[in-house]
Amino acid sequence: MSELKLRYRCNSCNWKFTRNMQPRLCPYCGKAAVDLDKAQGAQELLREIEDAEQSFQARA
């Protein structure tokens, strides 16, 4: 069974990557500026739009 990988982003160089656990240092630039990447991916945005359209059509 594969573990859940989370998306991270370096606040220094903006490198985006996935890991099982939050790293202390950015794997690209080596700085300690890594946070969870809270930006939505394209699939999540499309799902959100589809849900909103269905809700709008149900009201019409």
CNS distance restraints for C-alpha pairs under 8 A (distance, minus, plus):
assign (resid   3 and name CA) (resid  20 and name CA) 6.65 0.50 0.50
assign (resid   4 and name CA) (resid  20 and name CA) 6.21 0.50 0.50
assign (resid   5 and name CA) (resid  18 and name CA) 5.83 0.50 0.50
assign (resid   5 and name CA) (resid  19 and name CA) 5.11 0.50 0.50
assign (resid   5 and name CA) (resid  20 and name CA) 4.54 0.50 0.50
assign (resid   5 and name CA) (resid  21 and name CA) 7.63 0.50 0.50
assign (resid   6 and name CA) (resid  18 and name CA) 5.38 0.50 0.50
assign (resid   6 and name CA) (resid  19 and name CA) 5.68 0.50 0.50
assign (resid   6 and name CA) (resid  20 and name CA) 6.21 0.50 0.50
assign (resid   6 and name CA) (resid  21 and name CA) 7.55 0.50 0.50
assign (resid   6 and name CA) (resid  36 and name CA) 7.44 0.50 0.50
assign (resid   7 and name CA) (resid  16 and name CA) 7.03 0.50 0.50
assign (resid   7 and name CA) (resid  17 and name CA) 5.76 0.50 0.50
assign (resid   7 and name CA) (resid  18 and name CA) 4.46 0.50 0.50
assign (resid   7 and name CA) (resid  19 and name CA) 6.76 0.50 0.50
assign (resid   7 and name CA) (resid  36 and name CA) 6.05 0.50 0.50
assign (resid   7 and name CA) (resid  37 and name CA) 5.35 0.50 0.50
assign (resid   7 and name CA) (resid  38 and name CA) 7.88 0.50 0.50
assign (resid   8 and name CA) (resid  16 and name CA) 5.70 0.50 0.50
assign (resid   8 and name CA) (resid  17 and name CA) 5.44 0.50 0.50
assign (resid   8 and name CA) (resid  18 and name CA) 5.89 0.50 0.50
assign (resid   8 and name CA) (resid  19 and name CA) 7.47 0.50 0.50
assign (resid   8 and name CA) (resid  22 and name CA) 7.47 0.50 0.50
assign (resid   8 and name CA) (resid  34 and name CA) 6.61 0.50 0.50
assign (resid   8 and name CA) (resid  35 and name CA) 5.63 0.50 0.50
assign (resid   8 and name CA) (resid  36 and name CA) 4.36 0.50 0.50
assign (resid   8 and name CA) (resid  37 and name CA) 4.58 0.50 0.50
assign (resid   9 and name CA) (resid  14 and name CA) 5.78 0.50 0.50
assign (resid   9 and name CA) (resid  15 and name CA) 5.54 0.50 0.50
assign (resid   9 and name CA) (resid  16 and name CA) 4.45 0.50 0.50
assign (resid   9 and name CA) (resid  17 and name CA) 6.49 0.50 0.50
assign (resid   9 and name CA) (resid  34 and name CA) 5.71 0.50 0.50
assign (resid   9 and name CA) (resid  35 and name CA) 5.63 0.50 0.50
assign (resid   9 and name CA) (resid  36 and name CA) 6.15 0.50 0.50
assign (resid   9 and name CA) (resid  37 and name CA) 5.22 0.50 0.50
assign (resid  10 and name CA) (resid  14 and name CA) 4.76 0.50 0.50
assign (resid  10 and name CA) (resid  15 and name CA) 5.30 0.50 0.50
assign (resid  10 and name CA) (resid  16 and name CA) 6.67 0.50 0.50
assign (resid  10 and name CA) (resid  26 and name CA) 6.02 0.50 0.50
assign (resid  10 and name CA) (resid  33 and name CA) 5.39 0.50 0.50
assign (resid  10 and name CA) (resid  34 and name CA) 4.42 0.50 0.50
assign (resid  10 and name CA) (resid  35 and name CA) 6.44 0.50 0.50
assign (resid  11 and name CA) (resid  15 and name CA) 7.99 0.50 0.50
assign (resid  11 and name CA) (resid  33 and name CA) 5.25 0.50 0.50
assign (resid  11 and name CA) (resid  34 and name CA) 6.11 0.50 0.50
assign (resid  11 and name CA) (resid  35 and name CA) 7.21 0.50 0.50
assign (resid  12 and name CA) (resid  31 and name CA) 7.19 0.50 0.50
assign (resid  12 and name CA) (resid  33 and name CA) 6.07 0.50 0.50
assign (resid  13 and name CA) (resid  29 and name CA) 6.80 0.50 0.50
assign (resid  15 and name CA) (resid  26 and name CA) 7.81 0.50 0.50
assign (resid  15 and name CA) (resid  28 and name CA) 6.86 0.50 0.50
assign (resid  16 and name CA) (resid  37 and name CA) 7.59 0.50 0.50
assign (resid  19 and name CA) (resid  23 and name CA) 7.71 0.50 0.50
assign (resid  22 and name CA) (resid  34 and name CA) 7.70 0.50 0.50
assign (resid  22 and name CA) (resid  35 and name CA) 7.75 0.50 0.50
assign (resid  22 and name CA) (resid  36 and name CA) 7.86 0.50 0.50
assign (resid  23 and name CA) (resid  34 and name CA) 7.18 0.50 0.50
assign (resid  24 and name CA) (resid  32 and name CA) 5.89 0.50 0.50
assign (resid  24 and name CA) (resid  33 and name CA) 7.98 0.50 0.50
assign (resid  24 and name CA) (resid  34 and name CA) 7.00 0.50 0.50
assign (resid  25 and name CA) (resid  30 and name CA) 5.24 0.50 0.50
assign (resid  25 and name CA) (resid  31 and name CA) 5.28 0.50 0.50
assign (resid  25 and name CA) (resid  32 and name CA) 4.49 0.50 0.50
assign (resid  25 and name CA) (resid  33 and name CA) 6.79 0.50 0.50
assign (resid  25 and name CA) (resid  34 and name CA) 6.57 0.50 0.50
assign (resid  26 and name CA) (resid  30 and name CA) 4.70 0.50 0.50
assign (resid  26 and name CA) (resid  31 and name CA) 5.47 0.50 0.50
assign (resid  26 and name CA) (resid  32 and name CA) 6.32 0.50 0.50
assign (resid  26 and name CA) (resid  33 and name CA) 6.81 0.50 0.50
assign (resid  26 and name CA) (resid  34 and name CA) 6.07 0.50 0.50
assign (resid  40 and name CA) (resid  44 and name CA) 6.05 0.50 0.50
assign (resid  40 and name CA) (resid  45 and name CA) 6.57 0.50 0.50
assign (resid  41 and name CA) (resid  45 and name CA) 6.46 0.50 0.50
assign (resid  42 and name CA) (resid  46 and name CA) 6.16 0.50 0.50
assign (resid  43 and name CA) (resid  47 and name CA) 6.18 0.50 0.50
assign (resid  44 and name CA) (resid  48 and name CA) 6.20 0.50 0.50
assign (resid  45 and name CA) (resid  49 and name CA) 6.27 0.50 0.50
assign (resid  46 and name CA) (resid  50 and name CA) 6.15 0.50 0.50
assign (resid  47 and name CA) (resid  51 and name CA) 6.17 0.50 0.50
assign (resid  48 and name CA) (resid  52 and name CA) 6.24 0.50 0.50
assign (resid  49 and name CA) (resid  53 and name CA) 6.15 0.50 0.50
assign (resid  50 and name CA) (resid  54 and name CA) 6.21 0.50 0.50
assign (resid  51 and name CA) (resid  55 and name CA) 6.17 0.50 0.50
assign (resid  52 and name CA) (resid  56 and name CA) 6.14 0.50 0.50
assign (resid  53 and name CA) (resid  57 and name CA) 6.13 0.50 0.50
assign (resid  54 and name CA) (resid  58 and name CA) 6.12 0.50 0.50
assign (resid  55 and name CA) (resid  59 and name CA) 6.52 0.50 0.50
assign (resid  56 and name CA) (resid  60 and name CA) 6.52 0.50 0.50
